[in-house]
Amino acid sequence: MPEDRLLEGEDPQTIYPRDARHWIAVYREMIDFKDQLLARVEAQLRRLPRAARADVADNDIGLIHSQLDRYRRRLEFWYGRQWQLEGLQVDPETRIITYRDRAVRLTKRELELLTMLVSRSPQYIAPRQLLVQAWHDSRLPEETLRTYIVRLRGKVAQLGVDAEIVNRPRRGYALVFAEKRRGEPDPPD
């Protein structure tokens, strides 16, 4: 498979974790946009004449799917690069997170929660949004989320990662790495 085309300014060799977080946000937005576009096109498809439907399905929908595939590959690249730049290594099979010479095992839910927080760092994520996006279950009570946040804070501290999970009323939770805390303003919502 040929190498994916990069967006303007995208530097896979960056040494800055904030760049990786930036590109994660960019590709997540692009994926969200293309998913919404695809849903609208597919909804409109039923109203088109048969010949037009075939043309749209063969050309437009195929193009959107190939773009989505590329965006997802780039997003996965940047997730991996971010973990590398932050000094975190994860074994998804065992759910063991390693940072320098320390390691902790996470539960499946803790890993999903940490992955979501890392991918959005330093932005705040509302509790309900975390429940839906990290665990795909909006029926869980927010108290369950708070319990997992407390456990995850302890494990992040155990690792010695220079980051903390912060909570701001009416804004939600954010994983804030030390480079941000040095006099920078609060991250955007």
C-alpha positions as CSV (number, residue, x, y, z in Angstrom):
1,M,0.0,0.0,0.0
2,P,1.4,3.4,-0.9
3,E,2.2,5.9,1.9
4,D,-0.7,8.1,2.8
5,R,-0.7,11.7,1.6
6,L,-0.1,14.1,4.5
7,L,-1.9,17.4,5.2
8,E,-0.1,20.7,4.9
9,G,2.0,21.2,8.0
10,E,1.8,17.6,9.1
11,D,5.2,16.4,10.3
12,P,5.4,12.8,11.3
13,Q,8.9,13.3,12.7
14,T,7.9,16.0,15.2
15,I,9.4,15.8,18.6
16,Y,6.5,17.7,20.3
17,P,3.6,15.8,22.0
18,R,1.4,18.8,21.5
19,D,1.8,18.4,17.7
20,A,0.6,14.8,17.9
21,R,-2.4,16.0,20.0
22,H,-3.1,18.7,17.4
23,W,-3.2,16.2,14.5
24,I,-5.3,13.8,16.5
25,A,-7.9,16.6,16.9
26,V,-7.7,17.5,13.2
27,Y,-8.2,13.9,12.0
28,R,-11.0,13.3,14.5
29,E,-12.8,16.4,13.2
30,M,-12.3,15.3,9.6
31,I,-13.6,11.8,10.4
32,D,-16.7,13.2,12.2
33,F,-17.4,15.5,9.2
34,K,-17.0,12.7,6.6
35,D,-19.2,10.3,8.7
36,Q,-21.9,13.0,8.8
37,L,-21.5,13.7,5.1
38,L,-21.7,10.0,4.3
39,A,-24.9,9.6,6.4
40,R,-26.5,12.5,4.5
41,V,-25.5,11.2,1.1
42,E,-26.8,7.7,1.9
43,A,-30.1,9.2,3.2
44,Q,-30.5,11.2,0.0
45,L,-29.6,8.2,-2.2
46,R,-33.0,6.7,-1.8
47,R,-34.6,9.7,-3.5
48,L,-32.5,9.6,-6.6
49,P,-33.4,7.7,-9.9
50,R,-31.8,4.3,-10.2
51,A,-29.1,5.4,-12.7
52,A,-28.1,8.4,-10.5
53,R,-28.1,6.1,-7.4
54,A,-25.6,3.8,-9.1
55,D,-23.3,6.7,-10.1
56,V,-23.4,8.2,-6.6
57,A,-22.8,4.8,-5.0
58,D,-19.9,3.9,-7.3
59,N,-18.2,7.3,-7.3
60,D,-19.1,9.6,-4.4
61,I,-19.7,7.0,-1.7
62,G,-16.6,5.1,-2.7
63,L,-14.5,8.3,-2.6
64,I,-15.8,9.2,0.9
65,H,-15.1,5.7,2.2
66,S,-11.5,5.8,0.8
67,Q,-11.0,9.3,2.4
68,L,-12.3,7.9,5.7
69,D,-10.0,5.0,5.5
70,R,-7.0,7.3,5.0
71,Y,-8.1,9.6,7.8
72,R,-8.5,6.6,10.2
73,R,-5.0,5.4,9.3
74,R,-3.5,8.8,10.0
75,L,-5.4,9.0,13.2
76,E,-4.0,5.7,14.3
77,F,-0.5,6.8,13.4
78,W,-0.9,10.0,15.5
79,Y,-2.3,8.0,18.5
80,G,0.8,5.8,18.4
81,R,3.1,8.8,17.9
82,Q,1.5,10.6,20.8
83,W,2.0,7.7,23.1
84,Q,5.6,7.5,22.0
85,L,6.3,11.2,22.4
86,E,4.7,11.3,25.8
87,G,6.9,8.3,26.8
88,L,4.0,6.0,27.4
89,Q,3.8,2.6,25.9
90,V,0.7,0.5,25.9
91,D,0.2,-3.2,25.3
92,P,-3.4,-3.4,24.3
93,E,-3.5,-7.2,24.7
94,T,-2.4,-7.2,28.4
95,R,-3.5,-3.6,29.0
96,I,-0.2,-2.8,30.6
97,I,0.9,0.8,30.5
98,T,4.6,1.4,30.8
99,Y,6.3,4.7,31.5
100,R,10.1,4.7,31.9
101,D,10.8,1.9,34.4
102,R,7.3,1.6,35.8
103,A,4.3,-0.4,34.7
104,V,0.7,-0.7,35.7
105,R,-2.1,-3.0,34.5
106,L,-5.4,-1.3,33.6
107,T,-8.9,-2.7,33.4
108,K,-10.5,-2.6,29.9
109,R,-12.6,0.5,31.0
110,E,-9.6,2.2,32.5
111,L,-7.6,1.8,29.3
112,E,-10.5,3.1,27.2
113,L,-10.9,6.1,29.5
114,L,-7.2,6.9,29.5
115,T,-7.0,6.5,25.7
116,M,-9.9,9.0,25.3
117,L,-8.3,11.5,27.8
118,V,-4.9,11.2,26.2
119,S,-6.3,11.7,22.7
120,R,-8.1,14.9,23.7
121,S,-5.5,16.3,26.0
122,P,-5.5,19.0,27.1
123,Q,-9.2,19.7,26.2
124,Y,-11.9,19.1,28.7
125,I,-14.5,16.4,28.0
126,A,-17.9,16.5,29.6
127,P,-18.7,13.4,31.8
128,R,-21.7,12.3,29.6
129,Q,-19.5,12.7,26.5
130,L,-16.8,10.5,28.2
131,L,-19.4,7.8,28.9
132,V,-20.5,7.8,25.3
133,Q,-17.2,8.2,23.5
134,A,-14.9,6.1,25.8
135,W,-17.4,3.4,26.8
136,H,-20.2,3.7,24.2
137,D,-22.8,3.5,27.1
138,S,-24.7,6.7,28.0
139,R,-26.8,4.7,30.5
140,L,-24.0,4.4,33.0
141,P,-24.3,6.8,35.9
142,E,-21.7,9.6,36.2
143,E,-20.8,8.1,39.6
144,T,-19.3,5.1,37.8
145,L,-17.2,7.5,35.8
146,R,-16.0,9.3,38.9
147,T,-15.0,5.9,40.4
148,Y,-12.9,5.1,37.4
149,I,-11.4,8.5,37.3
150,V,-10.2,8.1,40.9
151,R,-8.7,4.7,40.2
152,L,-7.1,6.0,37.0
153,R,-5.6,9.0,38.8
154,G,-4.0,6.6,41.3
155,K,-2.5,4.5,38.5
156,V,-1.2,7.5,36.6
157,A,0.4,8.7,39.8
158,Q,1.9,5.2,40.3
159,L,3.5,5.4,36.9
160,G,5.1,8.8,37.7
161,V,3.8,10.3,34.5
162,D,4.1,14.1,34.7
163,A,0.4,14.6,34.1
164,E,-2.8,14.7,36.0
165,I,-6.4,14.2,35.4
166,V,-8.2,17.4,36.3
167,N,-11.8,18.2,36.7
168,R,-13.5,21.5,36.2
169,P,-17.1,22.1,37.1
170,R,-19.3,22.5,34.0
171,R,-16.3,21.6,31.8
172,G,-15.5,18.1,32.6
173,Y,-12.2,16.1,32.8
174,A,-8.9,16.6,31.0
175,L,-5.5,14.9,31.1
176,V,-3.0,17.8,31.5
177,F,0.6,17.1,30.9
178,A,3.3,19.1,32.8
179,E,4.3,21.2,29.8
180,K,0.9,22.7,29.7
181,R,0.8,23.5,33.4
182,R,3.8,25.8,33.3
183,G,1.9,29.1,33.1
184,E,-0.2,28.3,30.1
185,P,-3.9,29.3,30.2
186,D,-6.6,26.7,30.7
187,P,-7.3,24.6,27.6
188,P,-10.4,25.4,25.5
189,D,-13.6,23.4,26.0
